[in-house]
Amino acid sequence: MPCLHSESLPSLPAEGKYGVTSARRGSQGSRSKSAKKGKNGEKGSCVERNDSKKEQRVITSAGWFFSPLWTPGAKTQRMGFRMGKDSEKVKAWLDDHSDSARSYFSRSSRHWMHGCVERAQAAQTLITEPRSRLTILGRRRVSHPLCGPSRGHVHPSTMERPHSCLSVHQTDDAVCLDRAWGHSTNSPFSPCVSRSKCLPHSLSSPRPAGQCMRGESCNFMMRLFGGLIRPLQNKIICRILQHLSEITQAQRCCLSMTTVDKTGVKCLGPLFQSDEESVYGYTQAEWDKCIMGYVVSTGRPLNISDAREDPRFQIELYEREEDRPTSILSVPILNHKKEVIGVVMAVNKSRPGTCVGSFFSEQDEKVLSSHMVLFGLILENSQLCESSEQERKRNQVLLELAQLVSHDYPSVDAMLVKLAAVILPVTKAQFCTVFISDDSSTGPFSKMVHIKHKESNCSDQCSTDYDDNDISYMYAMHVRNSMKTLNIINRASQISKLSQIRSLVGTPLRGKQRDNIIGVCQLVNKMAFTETEVFSRADEHFLEDFAVYCALGLQKLNTEQRADKTRAKLAVTKEVLSYQISASQEELEALEEAVIPSADVLRLLDFGFSDFDMSQTAMTQAVVRMFLDLNLPQEFSIDHKTLCQWVLSVQKCYRSNVVYHNWSHALRTAQCMFAMLQTKELKSNFSSLEVLALMIASLCHDLDHRGVNNSYIERSKQPLAQLYGHSSLEHHHYDMCLLILNNPGSQILSSLSLNEYRACVLMIEKNILATDLAVYIEKRTKFVKLAQSNSCLWTDDGHRELLRSMLMTASDISAITKPWPVQKRIAELVATEFYAQGDREKYELNIQPMHVMDRENSTRLPHMQVDYIDGICSPLFEALASICESCSPLKEGCRRNRKHWQQLADGKEEEERIKK
């Protein structure tokens, strides 16, 4: 729609009466025609009479649109959307519904384009049918009170067709809009071309050339706001500035966006000029001196008629006389929060058709300010697009870096080359240098990896040599000492053959502790084909993210290297241990060739078995006999030599300096398990694999016992507690059992299938862990209930596992069921071991031991034994006897020994009473 000329302003009625939508204007026009038919007819006849006397003329402007900028209600309609008193609510709604606002402007622009096309067609028809069209246009002019003052006449021969216009359907497509700007010099929305070149002269206002006067409803700005879906390019910004130069009749216009420096101070960013698509940078020293900076600091427009006479600014800073401005109009650009995000400055007002300068009027200030409303939204939208794109790019980079760090690399160089291949293309840097610190190095850095961009002219892609006198090394030292990011740029005079560094940004690599600097990474020389050769804040953020992943990668590699060394040490330790636990060839041959006595001779089926009168050779032969009688070698193809080697290795893994938990205790436990498994109830219900797992577990359940319990392991913070956490000793016994089973020459499970091996090992683990009394107490209640209710089912896997656990505990504490002399001697051995642990707790750990381990309570051993039988032993053996009647001798032996201990306890009480 054509704009209203400023000369029409005095004749306008009060209040924003004409600030209505096109539909409402149409209804008003129809009412005017019906109300003033006679008058319209009179006017139409006058036009016809004039046509007969003069050459044919055409009205050049109907003035059908009036911007709210110049109405008295403009203050309440600042956004140009005819909002009235509810403007603040509308603004808030538009802020929360940006998509709806964009759709609204797009529809408005499309309707306007439809109107332009219709009026252009009407004007073209007017040339061929002048008289009929004159009547219609005459009526429309009379019906609208704004047409009179803005009417003009021109001969039809001077009319032009539009050179190049966008399709109405293309106005919604930002790509089409951008192509039209980029490929057509006569685009109807180009700021370089007057709108009269696009629209017929009969539909243009007789305004001075370049005067848009549309304010916030400027079609050019509306097209930008409605169609821009990506960050503004420099050429578009320059065309906007050219458009602002035209509407203000300024010699040139410039734009600068506000930014925040590293110290957090607001300053001006790059400067855009209307006359060329180049960007110039401001220096911090000019901030308080330039006019644009003054407008940013005050947040108000500034109109100077003669800048040379204004004492606030030092115009003498301009080098040439012709470059010094005279009249200046500068207006801030605000976002939706009314914050200054930029400033536009128009320089040197010019009168049309003359070279004489003038000053910017108040009307120019209003027009420029009204344009800045939409321009602020456009810039804010562009900044949102740009920040969104930057965040998307950053997230993609972080994802790629995270994926690369998780990979395995043969060396540090290979990892850094992969990581740098991600950061170099994004930041457009020529080099990436990483300095690495090492504790073993005498200098600040032990290594440097220098990676070159694949598009650079350098042949080397990676190098590790560096010189202490190199300038990049000095910058790295500065970053290492300051522990802060450094961003520098060298002037052309500072670049020499020795140092080709034009720009550099460096940041420290931090370890687990923030003040632990493990290296420095640098990006060197922004590529020459970029817009600027300076690394931006976005590049700094990319480098800082890159430094985080570099540090993670270095720590990962260091951890892997330490783990490899640890594994190598463990392999060596295992090799040494394997040699130490292996029996000598003489011992192996003696056991292999020996005649193994029968179970009856060794009394292996007797629950009262004792090993006190047995030699070490007889004890190993007893173990072999138990495996032979259970038919395990034949069932699982266990070689006799392998079985002998395994038995001797198990014997050697029990510590001889431990009083109770030694090889003798292991043999007694295995013998009790063997005797129970030979009973008819258990023998007929347990599988051969379960029997094998129970026998291996019972013989190995206390391997490498240290003579202390789990409580002492945890209190003394031994490595076993750190390694396992709970049931530390039992887990260690199981690991030692696996070590022997996998030791060459002792692999008695080698003939098992994979499934059988896994099932057997799992049962061995559960069986050994069940010997922890804490685990036994947790399971005892369920087992006692099953025994009392006689509901134990052999077909239930859970019941079978529970029964195996109880058999392990029963075998482990079977010493309480032995004949009284044997039981009394074993109890004294247990007490000796307990008292030794109590002494260590008291004198080494400075803690009070449990009463059963305190040597001062040695006279109360009978009482403690009675409590032990009542609390631990009796419930288990009674429940076990109810399930397996053949195990009743264990229950009876436990009862007999309780009576003996009770008699001793009563005797001790009598002695104490006599003494007292």
Phi, psi and omega in degrees: 000141178291153182268157180275132180288150183293340179293342181278353187298317183298334184271004184282144176288161181291158177066160184281061186290331186257007178277065184237171180282169183296324180297320181290324178296324179296320180293323179293321179298320180293321178295322180295323182293319182288327183282331186237047183296317181295318181295319179296320179296323178296316180296321180297320179294323177298319180295322180294320179297319178296326181293326181287334183269326185245178174292160182296132180234158182228137177291131185270342181207131177263348177059047187275359182227135179231117181290142180289358183297324186257009178272156176300336179271014185294329182295330178268357179236047189295326184278354177077017181253013181055055187267334179070221186286336181269026185298320182296320178296319179296318178301313180298321179294320179295323178298322183276344182231065183297326180294320179294320178298317179298318179297322180298310181296324179296316178296319180299317180295321180295319178297321180295321179295319176303317180296320179298315181296317181297317181289328176294320176294322179295321180293322179294321177294330181297332180291320182275331180234073189290320189288318181294322182287328179298321180296317181294314180293326178295317177297317182294324179294317183291325183290343182248121186292348183272353188281332185301301185293339186255016184281142175217163183230146178209151180287140183298336182293340180274356183287147181237149173277154176298135182285310184207116179233151176285149172292151179299326181283343180275349183292339179275352183257114181293330180292316177298320179298317180291323178295321179299320178292321187282336188242352181236126179276350181244033178296139182294344182249008180286134180287350182273348186238137177292149181293339179292340177284337179268315182267152175298147180299333180291345180248013181254150179282144177281058182261163174300150183300134177090349181280105179286310177057016181268344178062230184290344179261019178301127184297322180299315179290324179295323178295320178296312184294324183275337187246348184280119180236017179212167182301147179294137174267162183299322182293325178290320178298319180294325177290325174297316178296324176295321177296319178294327176295322180293315186287335179260357182056042179266155178294321177200160175230150178222155184227141174219133178268150178275148177215177181239127180280185184295334181273358180089008181269135179288134181213171180276142178267206180299152183256129177253135179251151179280340185267347179204149184271058178234160184240133178239147183261148174268150171258154184296334181292335182270358186301309184280358185253336186277156183289322180295322176296325178295319180293322178295319182291326181271330182076016181234153177296155180226123180238114183243122180284325178217105184292336181290339181260000181273117184287350184283340187234147181260084181291340181295350179294336178291137188287313185258151181296321182289343179274350182284127183282157175253285179266140183222136173231117182235132185230135177283156176250124184249150173268188184290344176266009181065030176261143181285119178246357179181179180210141177245139181229123174261135187239132171063091175292136181235139175281139182296134177080000179227167175258006183278132180283161180214188179241158181282132182275173176295328177294321176299319179296320179294317181297313181294320179296320180294324176295329183289341177297307177289325179298323177297318177295321179297314180294320179295319176297320178295319178295322177296318177298316182293316179294324177295319178294319177297319180292321177297316179295320180295317179298322178295319178295316180298320179295317179295318179296319180296320178294320181291323181296328182286348181282166177262137182231147179286337183206171177293321181300316181297321180292315182293326177297318178295317180293319181294331178296342177272317187279329184295313179295328182289316182271354181057040178266151181276324181228156169228123183239133180235119175262131186243131177263148180219139181296332182280349182275146179279333180268181180292329180232139179262342185200152175226135177243121185246111183249133181256148177295141183294338179269358178285165183278356183281144182279321183287137177261335182206136176214156184237005180268144176211160182244137179297337181269359180291144185293325178294327176295322179293319176296322178297321177296321178297316179295320181295319182285321182277338182058032180227160178288139181239130178228115184230161172220133180260139175287166182300327181290339182271351180272128182228181178293329181285325181230109179264024182277112175271318178214152184206140173225131182225149180215151183281153171264121185255143177274206180297320174269139186298327181273005178266102182269117181256003178166183179219136175242144185227148167245130188237133171064097171299137185299146188290336184279358179280169182295324180221150182264018180252137176286129184274178176295326176298320177296322177299317180295320176299317181293322178295320175296318178299322179295323179298314182286330173297316179297318177298317179295319178295317178295322178297316179295319178297319178296318179295321178295318177295322178295320177298318178295319179296317178297322178295319178296319178297321178296319178294316179298319179296322178296317178295316180296321178300322178291321183289325182275350179281137180286155178291161181296325180295315179297319181295315181294323180296316180288324182293322184269351183288152174274117186280122178297161180283167179295326179292319179297319181276357179059040183284341179269001182266127178292345177267021182303142177222142181253007186297328182260015182258146175277170178296323179295317180295327180292318178292323177296326179297321179294316179299319180299319180298318179293322179293317182291332177278001177062027182287318178300320179288324183290323185242019175053049179271122179294142182297320179294319178297319178296318179295318178297319180295316180297318180292324178293319177298318179300319183288339181277355173269133184284132183281342182272002177269132189290314187248307185281073183230195182297326178296315177298321178297318179294317179298321179294315180295322180295319178296319178296318179298316181297321179290322181291340179276354176289155187293326181294313183281322183297326182275347185249335179271140177283167179296323180293322177294321178296318178298316180295320180293320180291317178297317182294318182294325179282333185253007191291344179233032180301135177056039176290140185261003181083012177228163181263181182296327179299317179292323178300318181287318182293323180276358177055048178285159180304330178298321179293321178290331183281321188247328179089293180232157184046049188300313182296317181297320176296322179293320177299319179295316179297321177294324177297315177296322179301317181289320180297331180262359179287134180304132182093346181241019187273080183284350179257012186292336183272356180285150173290169182298316180293320178294320180296315180297317181294320181293316180296320179296318178294321178299317180298311181295323180294317180291318179295335180290344179284352173289122183299332177295321177291321179300317181296325179294323184269345188299318184301315180296320182293320179296320178296318178298320181291318182291324180271358180053042184246020178284123183251124179288341179277350180270121181297324178295319178293321179296317179296320178297319179295320177298320178296317180292326176295323178296315179294320179297320178292322183294322183256019183294347178299335180288346181261357183290165175306152189307314180298319179293316182296318182295321180292318179295321179298323177293323177295318178298316180297321179299316179294320179296316182295327178295319177294319179299322178296320179293321178294322183286319188259337180261320181261352180056045177231155180278121182287168175296157186295330180286345180250003179271121182298333179294343179260019184299329180290345181262021179301315178303318179296319181292326178293320177298315178297322180295317179294316182292323186273329188244310194277306187303312180302323182290311184291328177292317178293320180295321179293329179288333178273315181239101185297333181293344179269010180299329178304331177293318179295317181293319178298323179295319180294319180297316181293330177296320179298317179298315181292327178291323177296318177296320179296318178294322178295321177296320179295320179295318178299316179296323179292322179293319179298319181292000000 
